[in-house]
Amino acid sequence: MDAMSAGLKVGDRAPDFSVQDSAGVLRTLGDLTASEPRVFVFYRGHW
């Protein structure tokens, strides 16, 4: 299975996940999208 067929499709809801923000605070997708929609961008590698 290639990465494109395994990923989300347009209109799919992303599964809830948690990640540390730049200040080290643990954030969840559910917390961040509770009040309004958000756009997330993920970068590969180091800053």
One Martini backbone bead per residue (centre of mass of N, CA, C, O) as a GRO file, in nm:
protein
   47
    1MET     BB    1   0.096   0.037   0.024
    2ASP     BB    2   0.063   0.359  -0.030
    3ALA     BB    3   0.051   0.674   0.105
    4MET     BB    4  -0.199   0.780  -0.053
    5SER     BB    5  -0.398   0.537   0.022
    6ALA     BB    6  -0.357   0.573   0.349
    7GLY     BB    7  -0.474   0.837   0.363
    8LEU     BB    8  -0.654   1.103   0.358
    9LYS     BB    9  -0.943   1.235   0.243
   10VAL     BB   10  -1.146   1.440   0.121
   11GLY     BB   11  -1.345   1.510   0.417
   12ASP     BB   12  -1.196   1.385   0.626
   13ARG     BB   13  -1.138   1.295   0.950
   14ALA     BB   14  -0.921   1.338   1.185
   15PRO     BB   15  -0.759   1.192   1.413
   16ASP     BB   16  -0.690   1.195   1.724
   17PHE     BB   17  -0.419   1.394   1.865
   18SER     BB   18  -0.088   1.445   2.003
   19VAL     BB   19   0.119   1.745   2.071
   20GLN     BB   20   0.389   1.944   2.090
   21ASP     BB   21   0.462   2.251   2.125
   22SER     BB   22   0.696   2.508   2.129
   23ALA     BB   23   0.647   2.512   2.465
   24GLY     BB   24   0.566   2.194   2.553
   25VAL     BB   25   0.266   2.168   2.509
   26LEU     BB   26   0.004   1.959   2.522
   27ARG     BB   27  -0.185   1.883   2.229
   28THR     BB   28  -0.507   1.850   2.084
   29LEU     BB   29  -0.719   1.834   1.834
   30GLY     BB   30  -0.980   1.869   1.998
   31ASP     BB   31  -0.897   2.131   2.144
   32LEU     BB   32  -0.827   2.308   1.882
   33THR     BB   33  -1.136   2.241   1.742
   34ALA     BB   34  -1.376   2.317   1.939
   35SER     BB   35  -1.437   2.631   1.834
   36GLU     BB   36  -1.273   2.585   1.551
   37PRO     BB   37  -1.135   2.570   1.270
   38ARG     BB   38  -0.829   2.424   1.129
   39VAL     BB   39  -0.490   2.455   1.012
   40PHE     BB   40  -0.249   2.207   0.925
   41VAL     BB   41   0.116   2.193   0.935
   42PHE     BB   42   0.370   1.967   0.824
   43TYR     BB   43   0.711   1.928   0.901
   44ARG     BB   44   1.008   1.811   0.800
   45GLY     BB   45   1.230   1.800   1.041
   46HIS     BB   46   1.431   2.061   1.115
   47TRP     BB   47   1.478   2.407   1.211
   0.00000   0.00000   0.00000
